Amino acid sequence: MIRIAAASVCLTALFAFSAQGAEVATPPGAQPESLTVAPDGTVILGSSSSPRIYRAKKGATQAELWIDLSLEIPKGAFLGVLADPGSNTLWACQINDGPPREGRKTSLRGFNLANGAPKSRWDLPGETNLCNDIVVAPDKSLYVTDTFMGRIWQVNPAGTQGTLVIDSMRYLFGVDGIAFLNGELYVNTVFAGNLYRVNLDAQGKGTLTEIFMDKLVKNPDGMREAGGKLFVAENAGSKVHYLTIKGDTATVTVLKEGLKAPTAVQPFGNEVWIAERSGDRASSVPMPK
């Protein structure tokens, strides 16, 4: 059973927006692993400690419970979340029956972006997998990373059927963040700390080109694109960077440091939002010029 929670927190405070940006707190222990921003400025955060998704309307500093699957999957959780305005869908990587480290079964879920109602589900194949993050392709299909199996999947726009793009435990074990930049697909690996371009052929199959980063990025995690750059959360290094890619080389520039286990980043308008799993919060900084 899926419960769509009514607003349970009074949203009276305004954004404390300044040169330091804005902040949104989640309930203690929510451990937001990923975040996304809807077109109206609503910040949406998935909990890696429970099967719940929270949201904070524009102008709020406290996230409220929005989607609650605790009756359906009491040991579940959420990793990547992605707002897709074109299909009015919130895509989410759902852990069905245990913590991520246990290698449990996971699903790509689609929820109505306006009201949180369930729309679709695709269960990743195999006894062990980890749906981690999602990106919408130019053709409206989805690409999904499977961290534990070193796989990338292409999923139809309805979110109901997947096709294997690349299967490489040698290079992609730990595949995590995923983004399109200038029409090309990029992924990172959270364990090894590598960055790859995925070269897609006419049949939709992929090969890898490693991108050399000019600075060490420890455990790169969530990754998003804006303004011709890739933004990436460095969860072990407590930083968020933006990458400028030329050919097969990426120039790494620190955007913010001193964070508490940053696991996700989302550019939106003139801001860049960051999720801090250990800090139980999201915050924004100005978009770099």
C-alpha positions as CSV (number, residue, x, y, z in Angstrom):
1,M,0.0,0.0,0.0
2,I,1.3,3.5,-0.9
3,R,0.3,6.4,1.3
4,I,0.5,9.9,0.0
5,A,1.1,12.0,3.1
6,A,-0.6,15.3,3.7
7,A,1.5,18.2,4.8
8,S,2.6,17.5,8.3
9,V,5.0,20.3,8.9
10,C,4.0,23.9,9.1
11,L,5.9,25.7,6.3
12,T,6.2,29.2,7.7
13,A,9.8,30.1,7.2
14,L,11.1,31.7,4.0
15,F,14.4,30.8,2.3
16,A,17.3,32.4,4.1
17,F,18.7,33.1,0.7
18,S,22.0,35.1,0.5
19,A,25.4,34.6,-1.0
20,Q,25.4,31.3,1.0
21,G,22.2,30.1,-0.6
22,A,19.2,28.4,0.9
23,E,18.7,25.4,3.2
24,V,16.1,22.7,3.6
25,A,16.2,20.2,6.5
26,T,14.8,16.7,6.4
27,P,13.6,14.8,9.5
28,P,16.6,13.5,11.7
29,G,17.9,10.2,10.3
30,A,16.3,10.6,6.9
31,Q,19.7,10.5,5.2
32,P,18.8,12.0,1.9
33,E,20.8,10.2,-0.8
34,S,19.5,12.1,-3.8
35,L,17.6,15.2,-4.6
36,T,15.9,16.8,-7.6
37,V,14.0,20.0,-8.2
38,A,10.6,20.3,-9.8
39,P,9.8,23.1,-12.3
40,D,8.1,25.2,-9.6
41,G,11.2,25.1,-7.3
42,T,10.0,22.3,-5.1
43,V,13.0,20.3,-3.7
44,I,12.4,16.6,-3.6
45,L,14.6,14.2,-1.5
46,G,14.7,10.4,-1.3
47,S,15.5,8.8,2.0
48,S,18.3,6.1,2.1
49,S,17.2,5.0,5.5
50,S,13.5,4.4,4.9
51,P,11.0,4.0,2.0
52,R,10.0,7.6,2.1
53,I,10.3,10.6,-0.2
54,Y,10.2,14.2,1.2
55,R,9.6,17.5,-0.5
56,A,9.9,21.2,0.4
57,K,7.9,23.7,-1.5
58,K,9.7,26.8,-2.7
59,G,10.0,29.1,0.3
60,A,10.2,26.3,2.9
61,T,13.1,25.4,5.1
62,Q,11.7,22.1,6.3
63,A,10.9,19.1,4.1
64,E,7.6,17.3,4.6
65,L,6.8,13.7,4.1
66,W,5.3,13.2,0.7
67,I,5.4,9.6,-0.5
68,D,5.4,6.8,2.1
69,L,5.9,3.2,1.2
70,S,6.5,1.9,4.7
71,L,3.5,-0.4,4.7
72,E,4.5,-1.9,1.3
73,I,8.2,-2.3,1.8
74,P,9.0,-1.6,5.5
75,K,12.8,-2.3,5.0
76,G,13.0,-0.3,1.8
77,A,14.7,2.9,0.9
78,F,15.3,5.3,-2.1
79,L,18.4,6.3,-3.9
80,G,18.3,8.4,-7.0
81,V,15.3,10.6,-7.6
82,L,14.8,12.7,-10.8
83,A,12.0,15.1,-11.8
84,D,11.0,14.7,-15.4
85,P,8.6,17.5,-16.3
86,G,8.2,16.3,-19.8
87,S,6.3,13.2,-18.7
88,N,5.1,14.7,-15.4
89,T,7.0,11.9,-13.6
90,L,9.2,11.6,-10.6
91,W,11.6,8.7,-11.3
92,A,13.1,7.0,-8.3
93,C,15.4,4.1,-7.6
94,Q,13.6,2.0,-5.0
95,I,15.3,-0.5,-2.7
96,N,12.7,-3.1,-2.0
97,D,13.8,-5.2,1.0
98,G,17.0,-4.2,2.7
99,P,19.9,-1.7,3.1
100,P,22.0,-1.0,-0.1
101,R,25.0,-2.8,1.3
102,E,23.2,-6.1,1.3
103,G,22.7,-6.1,-2.4
104,R,19.0,-6.5,-2.4
105,K,16.5,-6.3,-5.3
106,T,15.6,-2.9,-6.6
107,S,13.2,-1.2,-8.9
108,L,12.8,1.9,-11.1
109,R,9.6,3.6,-10.0
110,G,7.6,6.3,-11.6
111,F,5.3,8.6,-9.6
112,N,3.1,11.4,-10.6
113,L,5.2,14.6,-10.3
114,A,2.2,16.6,-9.2
115,N,0.6,14.4,-6.6
116,G,2.9,11.5,-5.9
117,A,0.5,8.8,-7.2
118,P,2.3,5.6,-8.5
119,K,2.6,5.4,-12.3
120,S,5.0,2.6,-13.2
121,R,7.5,0.0,-12.0
122,W,10.4,-1.9,-13.6
123,D,12.2,-4.4,-11.5
124,L,15.9,-4.7,-12.4
125,P,16.8,-8.3,-13.5
126,G,18.7,-10.7,-11.3
127,E,18.8,-11.7,-7.6
128,T,21.2,-8.9,-6.8
129,N,21.2,-5.4,-8.2
130,L,21.2,-1.8,-7.1
131,C,19.3,0.8,-9.1
132,N,21.2,3.9,-8.1
133,D,20.5,6.9,-10.5
134,I,18.6,7.9,-13.6
135,V,18.9,10.3,-16.5
136,V,16.4,11.2,-19.2
137,A,17.9,10.9,-22.7
138,P,17.2,13.3,-25.6
139,D,14.9,10.7,-27.1
140,K,12.9,10.6,-23.7
141,S,14.1,7.1,-22.8
142,L,15.8,6.6,-19.5
143,Y,19.3,5.4,-18.6
144,V,19.8,3.7,-15.2
145,T,22.9,2.7,-13.3
146,D,23.1,-0.7,-11.6
147,T,25.9,-0.2,-9.1
148,F,26.5,-3.7,-7.8
149,M,26.4,-5.4,-11.2
150,G,28.4,-2.9,-13.2
151,R,25.6,-2.4,-15.7
152,I,23.8,0.5,-17.5
153,W,20.2,-0.1,-18.7
154,Q,18.1,1.8,-21.1
155,V,14.4,1.9,-20.1
156,N,11.5,2.9,-22.3
157,P,9.8,6.3,-21.7
158,A,6.9,4.6,-19.9
159,G,9.4,3.2,-17.3
160,T,8.2,-0.4,-17.8
161,Q,10.9,-2.3,-19.8
162,G,14.7,-2.2,-19.8
163,T,17.4,-3.2,-22.3
164,L,21.0,-3.8,-21.4
165,V,23.4,-1.1,-22.7
166,I,26.7,-2.3,-21.2
167,D,27.7,-5.0,-18.8
168,S,31.2,-4.5,-17.4
169,M,32.1,-5.5,-13.8
170,R,35.7,-4.9,-14.6
171,Y,35.2,-1.2,-15.3
172,L,31.7,-0.3,-14.0
173,F,31.5,-2.0,-10.7
174,G,30.3,0.8,-8.5
175,V,28.7,2.8,-11.4
176,D,26.7,5.6,-9.8
177,G,26.2,9.1,-11.2
178,I,24.9,9.4,-14.8
179,A,24.3,12.4,-17.0
180,F,24.1,13.6,-20.6
181,L,26.4,16.4,-21.7
182,N,26.2,17.8,-25.2
183,G,24.3,14.7,-26.3
184,E,26.8,12.3,-24.9
185,L,26.4,10.0,-21.9
186,Y,28.7,10.1,-19.0
187,V,28.9,7.9,-15.8
188,N,31.1,7.8,-12.8
189,T,32.1,4.9,-10.4
190,V,31.8,5.6,-6.7
191,F,34.3,2.9,-5.6
192,A,37.2,3.4,-8.0
193,G,36.6,7.1,-8.6
194,N,36.6,7.0,-12.4
195,L,34.7,8.9,-15.1
196,Y,33.7,7.5,-18.4
197,R,32.0,8.5,-21.6
198,V,29.6,5.9,-22.8
199,N,29.8,5.6,-26.6
200,L,26.4,4.4,-27.9
201,D,26.3,2.6,-31.3
202,A,23.3,2.4,-33.7
203,Q,21.9,-0.6,-31.8
204,G,22.1,1.2,-28.5
205,K,25.0,-0.8,-27.1
206,G,27.8,1.0,-25.3
207,T,31.6,1.0,-25.1
208,L,33.6,3.1,-22.6
209,T,36.2,5.9,-23.0
210,E,37.8,6.9,-19.7
211,I,37.9,10.6,-19.0
212,F,41.0,11.8,-17.2
213,M,40.2,14.2,-14.3
214,D,43.0,16.6,-13.4
215,K,42.3,16.3,-9.7
216,L,41.5,13.3,-7.5
217,V,37.7,12.9,-6.8
218,K,37.2,10.5,-3.9
219,N,34.0,8.4,-4.3
220,P,32.1,10.5,-6.9
221,D,28.4,10.1,-6.4
222,G,25.4,12.0,-7.9
223,M,26.1,13.8,-11.1
224,R,24.0,16.3,-13.2
225,E,24.6,18.6,-16.2
226,A,24.0,22.3,-16.6
227,G,25.5,25.0,-18.7
228,G,27.9,22.7,-20.6
229,K,29.4,21.4,-17.4
230,L,29.0,18.3,-15.2
231,F,28.4,18.8,-11.5
232,V,29.4,15.9,-9.2
233,A,29.2,15.2,-5.5
234,E,32.4,13.9,-3.9
235,N,30.9,12.0,-1.0
236,A,34.2,10.9,0.6
237,G,35.9,14.2,0.1
238,S,33.1,16.3,1.5
239,K,33.0,18.4,-1.7
240,V,31.0,19.3,-4.8
241,H,32.8,20.0,-8.0
242,Y,32.0,21.1,-11.6
243,L,33.8,19.5,-14.5
244,T,34.7,21.1,-17.7
245,I,35.4,18.5,-20.3
246,K,37.5,18.9,-23.4
247,G,38.2,15.8,-25.4
248,D,39.1,13.1,-22.9
249,T,40.2,15.4,-20.1
250,A,38.1,17.0,-17.4
251,T,39.2,20.1,-15.4
252,V,37.9,19.7,-11.9
253,T,36.8,22.9,-10.0
254,V,35.7,22.9,-6.4
255,L,32.2,24.5,-6.0
256,K,31.8,23.9,-2.2
257,E,33.7,22.0,0.4
258,G,33.3,21.1,4.1
259,L,30.0,19.2,3.5
260,K,28.7,16.2,5.4
261,A,28.7,13.3,3.0
262,P,27.4,15.0,-0.1
263,T,25.8,12.4,-2.3
264,A,23.7,14.4,-4.8
265,V,23.8,17.6,-6.7
266,Q,21.1,19.4,-8.8
267,P,21.6,22.6,-10.8
268,F,18.4,24.6,-11.0
269,G,18.1,28.1,-12.3
270,N,20.8,30.3,-10.7
271,E,21.4,27.8,-7.9
272,V,23.1,24.5,-7.4
273,W,21.4,22.3,-4.8
274,I,23.4,19.7,-2.8
275,A,22.1,16.8,-0.6
276,E,24.1,16.0,2.5
277,R,23.3,12.5,3.6
278,S,25.0,12.8,7.0
279,G,23.7,16.3,7.5
280,D,20.0,15.4,6.9
281,R,19.6,18.5,4.8
282,A,19.8,20.1,1.3
283,S,21.4,23.4,0.6
284,S,22.1,25.6,-2.4
285,V,24.9,27.7,-3.6
286,P,25.0,30.2,-6.4
287,M,25.5,28.8,-9.9
288,P,29.1,29.4,-11.0
289,K,29.5,31.9,-13.9
